[in-house]
Amino acid sequence: MNIGRIVIIGAGAVGAGTAAELALRDRPHLLVGRGEQIRHLTEHGLKYRRPEGVRQVQLSTCDGIANAQLRAGDVLVIATKTQHVAQVAEQLAWQPVEGGSTASELPVLTLQNGMASEPILLRYFAHVYGGSILIPASYTTTGEVISGAAPKIASFVMGRAPRGLDETAQEIAEHLREIDWLVQLDENVIRWKALKLLHSVKNGLELLDLSKEHSQQLGHALVHEAKETLSAAAIPVAENSERTEDMSLFQVDSSSGYQPGQQSTWQSYARGASPEVDYLNGEIVQLGRLHAVPTPVNAALQRVLGVAWLQRQTPGQIDAGPVLAALPKTDFDAV
């Protein structure tokens, strides 16, 4: 295909930041969002913080999927959290495309953590491209995004879902490389999403008041359970040694203002947005239940964070006791 616009659904840190990089290069794009954030970006633009400085970037925006006026040649990039993907798919798939088709025939690229997005989207879209992204970016203030890595902004592995590569994947990869993403193509991208999940199951620990020793012990237990469930489910996991891009080009630069230890889950609780824990730790819990693998620590963290969300607790207010209590006694004693 000949790619026209990059249409980004979701105006959070990754979505708005990607739109900014496209806008700065005068590349055709459309950022689709909802609520206060997209209204602010439409009226004022994005305050975009990078290691090299701060810029106010005017974006091409749209309030709501129904108003997107899709075109042939559009590539749809789903930049919402996983818990919103099903709703996005329902609203997006049957939207008309200029020329008589529907959005279901356009290529769709995923950026979500976890492994649930691709199966959801394959119900609706014929051409789904899965992606596993590493990108230190934050959005806690309306109208402002911090993008903290330099010189490359993101490290990304992508391929067709459930597997394969094609010419469109190559074209999408080239577009992303032009906005300073490291992009690796792989015929089995789910392996890379599984690798990212081994990191993401620890995200929720950032919200708890834990000693370094307890944090390390819980992290070890969460990852151990995740590996056991992925193995039982016969889901292969990539190795970092398989990366072919030069990762020395992808480094967090503290001058950007990005704060390590405040990843996407932390940011969601900090600004009162719904968290994705049910698709991170909850993914492991579900696999454990399906394949008879105990996952007590992941289940405890999911439950504690779920209750905290209902009670609108913010980082630092959440009791770590129930999660520590779920540690196997031998592990807890070793702390």
Backbone hydrogen bonds in HBPLUS format (Angstrom, degrees):
<---DONOR---> <-ACCEPTOR-->    atom                        ^
c    i                          cat <-CA-CA->   ^        H-A-AA   ^      H-
h    n   atom  resd res      DA  || num        DHA   H-A  angle D-A-AA Bond
n    s   type  num  typ     dist DA aas  dist angle  dist       angle   num
A0004-GLY N   A0073-GLY O   2.71 MM  69  4.70 177.8  1.71 125.7 126.0     1
A0075-VAL N   A0005-ARG O   2.96 MM  70  6.35 150.1  2.06 153.7 163.0     2
A0006-ILE N   A0028-PRO O   3.23 MM  22  6.51 152.0  2.31 126.0 130.6     3
A0030-LEU N   A0006-ILE O   3.00 MM  24  6.41 143.5  2.14 151.2 147.6     4
A0007-VAL N   A0075-VAL O   2.81 MM  68  5.89 166.2  1.83 159.8 164.2     5
A0077-VAL N   A0007-VAL O   2.75 MM  70  5.98 165.7  1.77 158.5 159.3     6
A0008-ILE N   A0030-LEU O   2.78 MM  22  6.12 157.3  1.83 165.2 172.9     7
A0032-VAL N   A0008-ILE O   2.74 MM  24  5.94 179.0  1.74 174.2 174.0     8
A0009-ILE N   A0077-VAL O   2.78 MM  68  6.03 168.9  1.79 164.1 167.1     9
A0079-ALA N   A0009-ILE O   2.73 MM  70  5.54 155.8  1.79 149.2 156.4    10
A0010-GLY N   A0032-VAL O   2.81 MM  22  5.95 172.2  1.81 171.3 173.5    11
A0016-ALA N   A0012-GLY O   2.88 MM   4  5.61 159.3  1.92 144.6 151.3    12
A0017-GLY N   A0013-ALA O   3.03 MM   4  5.74 147.0  2.14 129.5 139.7    13
A0018-THR N   A0014-VAL O   2.91 MM   4  5.93 156.4  1.96 144.7 150.8    14
A0019-ALA N   A0015-GLY O   3.04 MM   4  6.27 158.4  2.09 146.3 152.5    15
A0020-ALA N   A0016-ALA O   2.92 MM   4  6.16 150.3  2.00 144.5 152.8    16
A0021-GLU N   A0017-GLY O   3.08 MM   4  6.42 153.7  2.15 146.6 152.5    17
A0022-LEU N   A0018-THR O   3.07 MM   4  6.37 155.6  2.13 149.8 156.3    18
A0023-ALA N   A0019-ALA O   2.81 MM   4  6.04 159.6  1.85 151.1 157.4    19
A0024-LEU N   A0020-ALA O   2.88 MM   4  6.05 158.9  1.92 152.5 157.4    20
A0025-ARG N   A0022-LEU O   3.10 MM   3  5.30 142.2  2.25 101.0 112.0    21
A0027-ARG N   A0022-LEU O   2.87 MM   5  4.99 173.4  1.87 147.8 145.9    22
A0026-ASP N   A0023-ALA O   2.94 MM   3  4.85 164.5  1.97 108.5 111.5    23
A0031-LEU N   A0060-SER O   2.83 MM  29  6.16 162.2  1.86 150.0 155.6    24
A0062-CYS N   A0031-LEU O   2.87 MM  31  6.12 131.7  2.10 161.0 155.1    25
A0033-GLY N   A0062-CYS O   3.07 MM  29  6.48 159.9  2.11 169.3 175.6    26
A0064-GLY N   A0033-GLY O   2.85 MM  31  5.73 140.7  2.01 158.9 171.2    27
A0039-ARG N   A0035-GLY O   3.25 MM   4  6.46 161.3  2.28 154.0 159.6    28
A0040-HIS N   A0036-GLU O   2.88 MM   4  6.02 156.4  1.93 151.4 157.8    29
A0041-LEU N   A0037-GLN O   2.95 MM   4  6.21 163.5  1.98 153.2 157.8    30
A0042-THR N   A0038-ILE O   2.92 MM   4  6.02 151.6  2.00 144.0 151.3    31
A0043-GLU N   A0039-ARG O   3.12 MM   4  6.28 156.1  2.18 144.3 149.9    32
A0044-HIS N   A0040-HIS O   2.75 MM   4  5.74 168.4  1.76 161.3 165.1    33
A0045-GLY N   A0041-LEU O   2.88 MM   4  4.32 139.0  2.05 111.9 121.6    34
A0046-LEU N   A0057-VAL O   2.77 MM  11  5.05 162.9  1.79 147.1 147.1    35
A0057-VAL N   A0046-LEU O   2.79 MM  11  5.05 163.3  1.82 146.9 148.6    36
A0047-LYS N   A0143-GLY O   2.88 MM  96  6.03 175.0  1.88 162.7 162.8    37
A0145-VAL N   A0047-LYS O   3.03 MM  98  6.42 157.6  2.08 161.3 165.8    38
A0048-TYR N   A0055-ARG O   2.81 MM   7  5.29 173.8  1.81 169.4 167.4    39
A0055-ARG N   A0048-TYR O   3.03 MM   7  5.29 161.2  2.06 139.5 144.6    40
A0049-ARG N   A0145-VAL O   2.90 MM  96  6.19 172.9  1.90 166.4 167.6    41
A0147-SER N   A0049-ARG O   2.88 MM  98  6.07 172.2  1.89 169.5 169.7    42
A0050-ARG N   A0053-GLY O   2.90 MM   3  5.29 165.3  1.92 151.9 156.7    43
A0053-GLY N   A0050-ARG O   2.90 MM   3  5.29 162.5  1.93 117.0 122.9    44
A0067-ASN N   A0064-GLY O   3.16 MM   3  5.71 155.5  2.22 113.1 120.1    45
A0068-ALA N   A0065-ILE O   3.08 MM   3  5.36 165.9  2.10 122.2 121.9    46
A0098-GLU N   A0070-LEU O   3.03 MM  28  6.28 168.7  2.04 136.1 138.1    47
A0074-ASP N   A0071-ARG O   3.19 MM   3  5.71 156.1  2.25 132.6 132.5    48
A0076-LEU N   A0107-PRO O   2.93 MM  31  6.15 164.9  1.95 168.8 163.7    49
A0109-LEU N   A0076-LEU O   2.73 MM  33  6.16 157.9  1.78 161.3 169.2    50
A0078-ILE N   A0109-LEU O   2.85 MM  31  6.11 164.3  1.88 172.2 177.0    51
A0084-HIS N   A0081-LYS O   3.02 MM   3  5.74 163.4  2.05 122.0 127.5    52
A0085-VAL N   A0082-THR O   3.05 MM   3  5.27 163.5  2.07 113.6 118.9    53
A0088-VAL N   A0084-HIS O   3.02 MM   4  6.26 159.9  2.06 153.3 159.7    54
A0089-ALA N   A0085-VAL O   2.84 MM   4  6.07 162.9  1.87 156.7 161.0    55
A0090-GLU N   A0086-ALA O   3.05 MM   4  6.29 160.4  2.08 149.8 154.3    56
A0091-GLN N   A0087-GLN O   3.07 MM   4  6.28 154.8  2.14 147.7 154.2    57
A0092-LEU N   A0088-VAL O   2.81 MM   4  5.82 145.3  1.93 151.8 162.2    58
A0093-ALA N   A0089-ALA O   2.99 MM   4  5.58 172.4  1.99 148.2 150.5    59
A0095-GLN N   A0092-LEU O   3.10 MM   3  5.51 168.6  2.11 120.6 123.3    60
A0104-SER N   A0093-ALA O   2.80 MM  11  4.54 122.6  2.13 157.7 140.2    61
A0103-ALA N   A0095-GLN O   2.93 MM   8  5.52 144.1  2.06 151.7 162.5    62
A0097-VAL N   A0101-SER O   2.99 MM   4  5.14 155.6  2.05 132.5 127.4    63
A0100-GLY N   A0097-VAL O   2.98 MM   3  5.94 143.2  2.12 157.0 159.4    64
A0105-GLU N   A0102-THR O   3.07 MM   3  6.01 174.0  2.08 128.2 130.2    65
A0106-LEU N   A0103-ALA O   2.96 MM   3  5.26 158.9  2.01 113.1 119.9    66
A0126-ALA N   A0104-SER O   3.08 MM  22  6.31 164.1  2.11 173.8 169.8    67
A0108-VAL N   A0127-HIS O   2.86 MM  19  6.22 157.8  1.90 165.0 171.7    68
A0129-TYR N   A0108-VAL O   2.70 MM  21  5.94 157.8  1.75 168.1 173.7    69
A0110-THR N   A0129-TYR O   2.93 MM  19  6.37 154.8  1.99 164.5 169.7    70
A0120-ILE N   A0116-ALA O   3.36 MM   4  6.53 158.7  2.41 150.1 156.1    71
A0121-LEU N   A0117-SER O   2.94 MM   4  6.18 166.2  1.96 160.5 163.9    72
A0122-LEU N   A0118-GLU O   2.92 MM   4  6.03 153.0  1.99 156.3 163.4    73
A0123-ARG N   A0120-ILE O   3.28 MM   3  5.78 156.8  2.33 108.9 115.7    74
A0124-TYR N   A0121-LEU O   2.90 MM   3  5.45 151.1  1.99 115.2 123.7    75
A0125-PHE N   A0121-LEU O   2.83 MM   4  5.84 166.8  1.84 165.1 169.6    76
A0161-ALA N   A0128-VAL O   2.82 MM  33  5.51 159.3  1.86 149.6 144.4    77
A0130-GLY N   A0159-GLY O   2.80 MM  29  5.66 130.1  2.04 165.7 176.4    78
A0159-GLY N   A0130-GLY O   3.14 MM  29  5.66 147.8  2.25 150.7 158.3    79
A0132-SER N   A0157-VAL O   2.86 MM  25  5.26 155.2  1.92 152.4 160.6    80
A0157-VAL N   A0132-SER O   3.05 MM  25  5.26 157.0  2.11 140.7 147.9    81
A0134-LEU N   A0155-SER O   2.81 MM  21  5.09 153.5  1.88 155.2 162.3    82
A0155-SER N   A0134-LEU O   2.93 MM  21  5.09 160.5  1.97 147.9 154.3    83
A0137-ALA N   A0135-ILE O   2.99 MM   2  5.79 112.4  2.46 115.0  98.0    84
A0148-GLY N   A0136-PRO O   2.81 MM  12  5.43 170.0  1.82 177.1 178.4    85
A0138-SER N   A0146-ILE O   2.87 MM   8  5.19 151.1  1.95 142.7 151.6    86
A0146-ILE N   A0138-SER O   2.97 MM   8  5.19 163.6  1.99 148.4 153.8    87
A0144-GLU N   A0141-THR O   3.07 MM   3  5.60 150.8  2.16 148.5 144.3    88
A0253-ASP N   A0148-GLY O   2.79 MM 105  5.73 171.9  1.80 171.7 169.3    89
A0150-ALA N   A0251-GLN O   2.87 MM 101  5.58 152.1  1.94 148.1 153.6    90
A0251-GLN N   A0150-ALA O   3.34 MM 101  5.58 155.3  2.41 127.6 134.7    91
A0152-LYS N   A0249-LEU O   2.93 MM  97  5.72 167.2  1.95 165.3 161.0    92
A0153-ILE N   A0180-ASP O   2.79 MM  27  5.79 155.5  1.85 160.1 168.2    93
A0182-LEU N   A0154-ALA O   2.82 MM  28  6.03 173.1  1.83 160.1 157.7    94
A0156-PHE N   A0182-LEU O   2.78 MM  26  5.95 153.2  1.86 154.3 163.4    95
A0184-GLN N   A0156-PHE O   2.81 MM  28  6.23 157.3  1.86 156.8 164.7    96
A0158-MET N   A0184-GLN O   2.93 MM  26  6.43 153.8  2.00 159.5 168.2    97
A0186-ASP N   A0158-MET O   2.98 MM  28  6.06 153.4  2.05 149.6 153.5    98
A0160-ARG N   A0164-GLY O   2.80 MM   4  4.97 151.5  1.88 148.4 148.7    99
A0164-GLY N   A0187-GLU O   2.66 MM  23  4.24 157.6  1.71 125.8 134.0   100
A0170-GLN N   A0166-ASP O   3.23 MM   4  6.63 154.3  2.30 147.0 154.0   101
A0171-GLU N   A0167-GLU O   2.95 MM   4  6.29 153.5  2.02 148.9 156.3   102
A0172-ILE N   A0168-THR O   2.87 MM   4  6.12 165.1  1.89 158.7 161.9   103
A0173-ALA N   A0169-ALA O   2.95 MM   4  6.10 162.0  1.99 147.7 153.0   104
A0174-GLU N   A0170-GLN O   3.05 MM   4  6.32 153.1  2.12 145.2 151.8   105
A0175-HIS N   A0171-GLU O   3.10 MM   4  6.43 155.8  2.16 148.9 154.9   106
A0176-LEU N   A0172-ILE O   3.05 MM   4  6.37 155.5  2.11 152.8 159.3   107
A0177-ARG N   A0173-ALA O   2.90 MM   4  6.15 150.4  1.99 148.9 157.6   108
A0178-GLU N   A0174-GLU O   3.10 MM   4  6.29 144.2  2.24 142.3 150.9   109
A0179-ILE N   A0176-LEU O   3.12 MM   3  5.34 150.8  2.21 102.1 110.8   110
A0181-TRP N   A0176-LEU O   3.14 MM   5  5.58 144.7  2.27 138.7 143.0   111
A0180-ASP N   A0177-ARG O   3.03 MM   3  5.10 144.8  2.16 115.9 113.3   112
A0191-ARG N   A0188-ASN O   3.25 MM   3  6.03 150.0  2.35 117.6 123.3   113
A0192-TRP N   A0189-VAL O   2.91 MM   3  5.30 129.4  2.17 107.1 120.0   114
A0193-LYS N   A0189-VAL O   3.11 MM   4  6.54 147.4  2.22 146.9 156.9   115
A0194-ALA N   A0190-ILE O   2.90 MM   4  6.13 148.8  2.00 147.5 155.6   116
A0195-LEU N   A0191-ARG O   3.07 MM   4  6.37 148.4  2.17 136.6 144.9   117
A0238-ALA N   A0191-ARG O   3.10 MM  47  4.91 169.1  2.11 113.7 111.0   118
A0196-LYS N   A0192-TRP O   2.98 MM   4  6.25 159.3  2.03 145.4 150.3   119
A0197-LEU N   A0193-LYS O   2.97 MM   4  6.17 146.6  2.09 138.8 148.1   120
A0198-LEU N   A0194-ALA O   3.22 MM   4  6.58 142.4  2.37 143.6 151.8   121
A0198-LEU N   A0195-LEU O   3.17 MM   3  5.34 128.7  2.45  99.0 111.4   122
A0199-HIS N   A0196-LYS O   2.97 MM   3  5.26 137.4  2.16 103.5 115.7   123
A0200-SER N   A0196-LYS O   2.86 MM   4  6.15 159.4  1.90 150.5 157.4   124
A0201-VAL N   A0197-LEU O   3.01 MM   4  6.03 149.5  2.11 154.0 155.6   125
A0202-LYS N   A0199-HIS O   3.16 MM   3  5.92 161.5  2.19 118.9 124.6   126
A0203-ASN N   A0200-SER O   2.94 MM   3  5.18 161.4  1.98 112.6 118.7   127
A0205-LEU N   A0202-LYS O   3.05 MM   3  5.66 152.7  2.12 117.8 125.6   128
A0206-GLU N   A0203-ASN O   3.09 MM   3  5.94 160.5  2.13 123.1 127.8   129
A0207-LEU N   A0204-GLY O   3.12 MM   3  5.70 160.5  2.16 114.2 119.9   130
A0208-LEU N   A0205-LEU O   3.10 MM   3  5.39 155.3  2.17 109.5 116.7   131
A0316-GLY N   A0207-LEU O   3.11 MM 109  5.84 167.6  2.13 147.6 145.0   132
A0215-SER N   A0211-SER O   2.92 MM   4  6.09 160.9  1.96 152.9 158.7   133
A0216-GLN N   A0212-LYS O   2.97 MM   4  6.15 157.7  2.02 147.1 152.7   134
A0217-GLN N   A0213-GLU O   2.98 MM   4  6.20 159.5  2.03 147.9 153.7   135
A0218-LEU N   A0214-HIS O   2.89 MM   4  6.05 165.4  1.91 152.9 156.6   136
A0219-GLY N   A0215-SER O   2.90 MM   4  5.98 158.7  1.94 144.8 151.6   137
A0220-HIS N   A0216-GLN O   2.93 MM   4  6.13 156.7  1.99 146.6 152.5   138
A0221-ALA N   A0217-GLN O   3.07 MM   4  6.32 159.3  2.11 145.9 151.1   139
A0222-LEU N   A0218-LEU O   2.86 MM   4  6.09 163.3  1.88 158.3 162.4   140
A0223-VAL N   A0219-GLY O   3.05 MM   4  6.19 166.8  2.07 151.0 154.3   141
A0224-HIS N   A0220-HIS O   2.92 MM   4  6.04 157.2  1.97 147.5 154.7   142
A0225-GLU N   A0221-ALA O   3.00 MM   4  6.19 166.5  2.02 151.4 154.1   143
A0226-ALA N   A0222-LEU O   3.02 MM   4  6.24 154.7  2.09 142.0 149.7   144
A0227-LYS N   A0223-VAL O   2.86 MM   4  6.12 161.1  1.90 155.8 159.7   145
A0228-GLU N   A0224-HIS O   3.02 MM   4  6.26 159.5  2.07 150.2 155.8   146
A0229-THR N   A0225-GLU O   2.99 MM   4  6.24 159.5  2.04 152.3 157.0   147
A0230-LEU N   A0226-ALA O   2.95 MM   4  6.09 166.0  1.97 154.0 158.1   148
A0231-SER N   A0227-LYS O   2.97 MM   4  6.05 157.5  2.02 145.7 152.0   149
A0232-ALA N   A0228-GLU O   2.99 MM   4  6.19 158.9  2.04 143.6 149.5   150
A0233-ALA N   A0229-THR O   2.90 MM   4  6.08 145.6  2.02 146.3 155.7   151
A0235-ILE N   A0230-LEU O   2.91 MM   5  5.16 172.0  1.91 159.4 157.5   152
A0234-ALA N   A0231-SER O   2.99 MM   3  4.99 159.0  2.04 105.0 110.9   153
A0242-GLU N   A0239-GLU O   2.90 MM   3  5.53 163.7  1.93 118.7 124.2   154
A0243-ARG N   A0240-ASN O   3.10 MM   3  5.66 168.8  2.11 118.1 120.8   155
A0249-LEU N   A0246-ASP O   3.13 MM   3  5.98 167.6  2.15 121.2 125.1   156
A0250-PHE N   A0247-MET O   3.04 MM   3  5.20 163.3  2.07 108.8 113.7   157
A0256-SER N   A0253-ASP O   3.08 MM   3  5.97 170.9  2.09 126.9 129.8   158
A0257-GLY N   A0254-SER O   3.21 MM   3  5.82 158.0  2.26 116.5 121.5   159
A0267-GLN N   A0263-GLN O   2.93 MM   4  6.19 161.8  1.97 158.3 164.4   160
A0268-SER N   A0264-SER O   2.98 MM   4  6.20 152.4  2.06 146.6 153.2   161
A0269-TYR N   A0265-THR O   3.23 MM   4  6.58 163.9  2.26 154.8 156.9   162
A0270-ALA N   A0266-TRP O   2.93 MM   4  6.11 152.6  2.00 149.9 158.7   163
A0271-ARG N   A0267-GLN O   3.07 MM   4  6.28 147.8  2.18 149.2 155.0   164
A0273-ALA N   A0268-SER O   2.80 MM   5  4.75 142.9  1.94 149.2 148.5   165
A0272-GLY N   A0269-TYR O   3.37 MM   3  4.98 155.0  2.44  92.3  99.5   166
A0279-TYR N   A0276-GLU O   2.85 MM   3  5.51 161.0  1.89 123.8 130.4   167
A0280-LEU N   A0277-VAL O   3.11 MM   3  4.95 162.0  2.14 101.7 107.2   168
A0282-GLY N   A0277-VAL O   3.02 MM   5  6.26 168.9  2.03 153.6 153.5   169
A0283-GLU N   A0280-LEU O   3.12 MM   3  5.15 131.2  2.37  95.7 108.4   170
A0284-ILE N   A0280-LEU O   3.41 MM   4  6.84 152.1  2.50 144.9 150.5   171
A0285-VAL N   A0281-ASN O   2.94 MM   4  6.27 158.8  1.99 151.2 157.9   172
A0286-GLN N   A0282-GLY O   2.89 MM   4  6.00 160.9  1.93 144.0 149.0   173
A0287-LEU N   A0283-GLU O   3.02 MM   4  6.24 165.2  2.05 146.1 150.1   174
A0288-GLY N   A0284-ILE O   2.84 MM   4  6.00 155.0  1.90 147.9 155.6   175
A0289-ARG N   A0285-VAL O   2.96 MM   4  6.23 156.2  2.01 150.2 155.8   176
A0290-LEU N   A0286-GLN O   2.94 MM   4  6.20 152.4  2.01 150.5 158.7   177
A0291-HIS N   A0287-LEU O   2.96 MM   4  6.05 140.7  2.12 144.7 154.4   178
A0292-ALA N   A0288-GLY O   2.81 MM   4  5.49  99.7  2.46 143.0 155.3   179
A0293-VAL N   A0288-GLY O   2.84 MM   5  4.38 161.5  1.88 128.3 133.5   180
A0299-ALA N   A0295-THR O   2.99 MM   4  6.07 160.2  2.03 154.9 161.4   181
A0300-ALA N   A0296-PRO O   2.94 MM   4  6.01 150.8  2.03 137.1 145.0   182
A0301-LEU N   A0297-VAL O   2.98 MM   4  6.20 162.0  2.02 151.0 155.2   183
A0302-GLN N   A0298-ASN O   2.93 MM   4  6.09 162.5  1.96 149.2 154.4   184
A0303-ARG N   A0299-ALA O   2.94 MM   4  6.08 160.9  1.97 146.4 151.8   185
A0304-VAL N   A0300-ALA O   2.93 MM   4  6.08 168.0  1.95 151.7 155.0   186
A0305-LEU N   A0301-LEU O   2.99 MM   4  6.07 165.6  2.01 150.1 154.2   187
A0306-GLY N   A0302-GLN O   2.84 MM   4  5.92 146.7  1.95 143.1 153.2   188
A0307-VAL N   A0303-ARG O   2.97 MM   4  6.17 163.8  2.00 154.4 157.3   189
A0308-ALA N   A0304-VAL O   2.98 MM   4  6.13 155.9  2.04 141.1 148.7   190
A0309-TRP N   A0305-LEU O   2.94 MM   4  6.08 147.3  2.04 140.4 148.1   191
A0310-LEU N   A0306-GLY O   3.17 MM   4  6.50 158.6  2.22 146.2 150.9   192
A0311-GLN N   A0307-VAL O   3.03 MM   4  6.29 147.2  2.14 147.3 156.7   193
A0313-GLN N   A0308-ALA O   2.87 MM   5  5.12 173.9  1.88 151.7 152.3   194
A0312-ARG N   A0309-TRP O   3.00 MM   3  4.86 158.3  2.05 101.7 108.0   195
A0317-GLN N   A0314-THR O   3.00 MM   3  5.73 161.3  2.04 150.3 152.6   196
A0323-VAL N   A0320-ALA O   3.04 MM   3  5.48 127.2  2.33 111.3 125.1   197
A0324-LEU N   A0320-ALA O   3.03 MM   4  6.29 164.2  2.05 161.9 167.0   198
A0325-ALA N   A0321-GLY O   2.90 MM   4  6.08 152.8  1.97 153.6 162.1   199
A0326-ALA N   A0323-VAL O   3.10 MM   3  5.24 141.9  2.25  99.6 110.5   200
A0327-LEU N   A0324-LEU O   3.15 MM   3  5.52 159.1  2.20 109.4 115.8   201
A0331-ASP N   A0328-PRO O   2.88 MM   3  5.37 123.1  2.21 112.4 126.9   202
A0332-PHE N   A0328-PRO O   3.00 MM   4  6.31 160.5  2.04 156.2 162.6   203
A0333-ASP N   A0329-LYS O   2.89 MM   4  6.04 160.6  1.93 152.3 157.3   204
A0334-ALA N   A0330-THR O   3.24 MM   4  6.33 130.2  2.50 129.5 141.1   205
A0334-ALA N   A0331-ASP O   3.08 MM   3  5.12 132.6  2.31  95.0 108.3   206
A0335-VAL N   A0332-PHE O   3.13 MM   3  5.48 158.8  2.18 108.0 114.5   207
